[in-house]
Amino acid sequence: MAEAIGVDLATWQGWETGRRPLANVKAGTLLNLRRRLLAMGADPHALHLLDSAMDADRIISATVRPENAAPHPLADWVHTRDTADMIVWALNGTVPPVLAHHSTPGRRGPVAKAPLLSASDRSLFFAQLRDTAESAVRTGDGGLLLHRQALYLCSYDRTPEAISWTGHALHTRRDLITVRGWTPHWATARSTAVALSRLGDPQPLLDFIDRAMADNDAAETANLNYWAYWLGSIQEPQPNDGFMRQGPINWEPVRLLRGLTAGLHQAPAYVDLYVHSLWALLTTHRWLPLADPQLTDTLHAHTCGLLDHNGISPRSRRELNAVHYVLRENRA
């Protein structure tokens, strides 16, 4: 591989092991690497994740080894699901869904099976992240994005002490969830409700959907814009949460439908949020089921399964019936 790419063996091994961060290479070298790998048959979707992987490295490094006076990367931009998945891969070994179908060939020698941090580094990462979240909240509105994103990542720490700390930190923000409609703290309230649901408390998310989303056009638009960015339908990086409020953005509805359909099956803790978002998307774009019949069939099967299940809220059941009707109408 080193010979094919045109670098020396030590450089290639350094990239593979992480000893030489790929983000530190020259822009031209990185561009050439991408093009050569693509020409050699690399999966384009995997190559696309190089950016997210480098962002994840940057976030982890800045948390574990913070530089004095340097802003934390979680304060610079709104990260996406691909970046979050890469961070979680390093924290608990969960393979990102987009890579789940890839097989990892066996290697000779002491080669890591995944980019999993050592136990000591994971412990240090979460400890520093909790400090970062606490510091950010004390800076007022200027620290909203950093606090929101740091607190969200903190909820992936499953140690008893961490769950207790995260639960307490999240519950101190519950007042945000009770506010109706759109506010400047809407994105923080949404992330708080989602994180609490991951920790086993689904009621705040149900309350957030009822009070801060349903029947409010600005909040419904913000939710779909957020999903579109999180799932890759909005390609342009966003420096803060303001883009959610700006009304319709030129994103791809079919791609969003595909992401929400996959999430409905993969994320049982957030099923109510997925259901409501699918209902809002299909209410706004009733033509969507016609754009991808195979995707429509998959979503139809998922909705049938959920409607046969007793564990969904009354609102979700009403909205699922509406989604089911739209799908059946377009499949006829």
VEXROVO-813947 format. One record per residue (C-alpha): y, z, x. Coordinates in steps of 0.25 Angstrom, whole numbers, padded with zeros to 4 digits, always signed. Each point is the difference from the previous one (the first is absolute). Layout:
YZX
...
% end
This chain:
+0000+0000+0000
+0010+0003+0011
-0003-0013+0006
+0002-0008-0013
+0013+0007-0003
+0005-0001+0014
+0001+0014+0005
-0007+0009+0010
-0012+0008-0004
+0008+0013+0002
+0011-0004-0010
-0010-0004-0011
-0008+0013+0002
+0013+0008-0001
+0003-0007-0013
-0014+0003-0006
+0000+0014+0004
+0015+0003-0003
+0003+0004+0014
+0010-0011+0000
+0007+0000-0013
+0001-0014-0006
+0014+0003-0005
+0005+0001+0015
-0003-0015+0004
+0011-0010+0000
+0002-0008-0013
-0004-0013+0006
-0013+0006+0004
-0003+0006-0013
+0003-0013-0007
-0009-0008+0009
-0011+0011-0002
+0001-0002-0015
+0000-0015+0001
-0012-0001+0009
-0008+0010-0008
+0002-0008-0013
-0004-0013+0008
-0013+0007+0004
-0003+0003-0014
+0005+0014-0002
+0002+0005-0015
+0014-0003-0004
+0001+0012-0009
-0005+0009+0012
+0011-0007+0009
+0010+0003-0010
-0003+0015+0001
+0004+0000+0015
+0015+0004-0005
-0005+0011-0009
-0009+0005+0011
+0012+0000+0010
+0008+0007-0010
-0011+0011-0002
+0000+0002+0015
+0015+0002+0000
+0000+0010-0011
-0012+0008+0006
+0006+0000+0014
+0014+0004-0005
-0006+0011-0008
-0010+0005+0011
+0010-0002+0012
+0014+0000-0006
+0011-0004+0008
+0013+0008+0000
+0011-0006-0009
-0008-0012-0003
-0001-0002-0016
-0014+0001-0005
-0006-0014-0004
-0003+0005-0014
+0015+0002-0002
+0003-0015+0004
-0007-0008-0011
-0009+0001-0012
-0014-0001+0005
-0011-0008-0007
-0014+0002-0005
-0006-0008+0012
+0008+0010+0010
-0005+0012-0008
-0014-0005+0000
+0001-0002+0015
+0005+0014+0002
-0011+0006-0009
-0010-0008+0008
+0004+0008+0013
+0001+0013-0008
-0013+0001-0007
-0008-0013+0003
+0001-0007-0013
+0000-0015+0002
+0012-0007-0007
-0005-0007-0012
+0004-0014+0005
-0009+0002+0012
-0012+0007-0007
-0008-0013-0001
+0001-0002+0015
-0012+0004+0008
+0002+0006+0014
-0010-0005+0010
-0006+0010+0010
+0006+0001+0014
-0006+0005+0013
+0006+0013+0006
+0008+0011-0006
+0008-0009-0010
+0007+0007-0012
-0005-0004-0014
+0013+0002-0006
+0015+0003+0004
-0003+0014-0003
+0009+0011+0006
-0006+0012+0007
+0000+0013-0008
+0011+0006+0008
+0009-0012-0001
-0003-0001-0015
+0004+0015-0001
+0012-0002+0008
+0004-0012-0008
+0000+0007-0013
+0006+0013+0005
+0012-0009+0006
+0001-0008-0013
+0001+0013-0008
+0011+0004+0009
+0007-0013-0002
-0001+0000-0015
+0006+0014+0000
+0012-0004+0009
+0002-0013-0008
+0002+0007-0013
+0011+0009+0006
+0008-0012+0003
+0003-0003-0014
+0000-0015-0006
+0000-0005+0014
-0014+0005+0002
-0006-0004-0013
-0008-0012+0005
-0005+0008+0012
-0004+0012-0008
-0007-0009-0011
-0008-0008+0010
-0004+0012+0009
-0004+0009-0012
-0009-0012-0005
-0007-0001+0013
-0002+0015+0001
-0008+0000-0013
-0011-0007+0008
-0003+0013+0008
-0012+0006-0007
-0001+0013+0008
+0002+0012-0010
+0013+0005+0007
+0006-0014-0001
-0004-0002-0014
+0007+0014-0003
+0012-0004+0007
+0001-0014-0005
-0002+0005-0015
+0011+0010+0002
+0009-0010+0006
-0003-0010-0011
+0001+0010-0011
+0014+0004+0004
+0004-0014-0003
-0006+0000-0014
+0014+0001-0006
+0002-0015+0004
-0012-0004-0009
+0007+0006-0013
+0012-0009+0001
+0000-0011-0010
+0002-0014+0005
+0006-0006+0013
+0007+0010+0010
+0003-0002+0015
-0012+0010+0001
-0010-0009-0008
-0008-0005+0012
-0001+0014+0005
-0005+0005-0013
-0010-0011-0001
-0006+0002+0014
+0000+0015-0004
-0008-0002-0012
-0010-0010+0006
-0002+0010+0012
-0003+0012-0010
-0010-0009-0007
-0007-0003+0013
-0001+0015+0002
-0007+0002-0013
+0012+0003-0010
+0002-0013-0009
+0009+0007-0010
+0013-0003+0008
-0003-0015+0001
-0003+0000-0015
+0014+0007-0003
+0007-0010+0010
-0005-0012-0007
+0004+0006-0014
+0013+0005+0004
+0005-0008+0012
-0006-0014-0003
-0004-0003-0014
+0010-0006-0009
+0011-0001+0011
+0003-0014+0005
+0006+0004+0013
-0012+0009+0004
-0010-0010-0005
+0006-0011+0009
+0001+0010+0012
-0015+0003-0002
-0004-0015+0001
+0009-0003+0011
-0006+0012+0008
-0014-0005-0003
+0004-0014+0004
+0005+0005+0013
-0011+0010+0003
-0011-0011-0003
+0007-0011+0008
+0006-0009-0011
+0014+0003+0006
-0001-0004+0014
+0013+0004+0005
+0001+0014+0006
+0009+0010-0007
+0009+0010+0007
+0000+0010-0011
-0004+0002-0015
+0012-0007-0006
-0008-0013-0002
-0008+0006-0011
+0013+0001-0009
+0005-0014+0002
-0006-0007-0011
-0010-0011+0001
-0003-0005+0014
-0007-0013+0004
-0014+0006+0001
-0013-0006-0003
-0006+0005-0013
-0014-0006+0002
-0001+0008+0013
+0005+0013-0006
-0010-0002-0012
-0011-0002+0011
+0004+0013+0007
+0001+0008-0012
-0014-0005-0005
-0006+0004+0013
+0007+0014+0000
-0005+0002-0015
-0014+0000+0006
+0002+0007+0013
+0010+0011-0003
-0005+0009-0011
+0010+0011+0003
+0011-0009-0004
-0006-0008-0012
+0011+0004-0009
+0011-0006+0009
-0008-0012+0002
-0003-0002-0015
+0015+0002-0004
+0004-0010+0011
-0010-0010-0004
+0005+0001-0015
+0015-0001+0005
-0004-0012+0008
-0008-0008-0010
+0011+0004-0011
+0010-0007+0009
-0008-0012+0004
-0010-0003-0011
-0004-0013+0007
-0006+0007+0012
-0014+0000-0005
+0000-0015-0001
+0004-0001+0015
-0013+0005+0005
-0012+0000-0009
-0009+0007+0009
+0009+0011+0003
+0002+0001-0015
-0015+0002-0002
-0001+0011+0010
+0012+0007-0006
-0007-0002-0014
-0012+0007+0005
+0007+0011+0007
+0008+0003-0013
-0013+0000-0009
-0006+0010+0010
+0012+0009-0001
+0001-0001-0015
-0014+0005-0001
+0003+0012+0009
+0006+0013-0006
+0008+0005+0012
+0012-0008-0002
+0013+0005-0007
+0004-0004-0014
+0012-0009+0005
-0010-0007+0010
-0009-0003-0011
+0011-0006-0009
+0005-0008+0012
-0014-0004+0004
-0003-0005-0014
+0013-0009+0001
-0004-0005+0013
-0014-0003-0005
+0006-0008-0012
+0009-0008+0009
-0012-0004+0009
-0009-0003-0012
+0011-0008-0006
+0001-0009+0013
-0015-0001+0002
-0002-0005-0014
% end
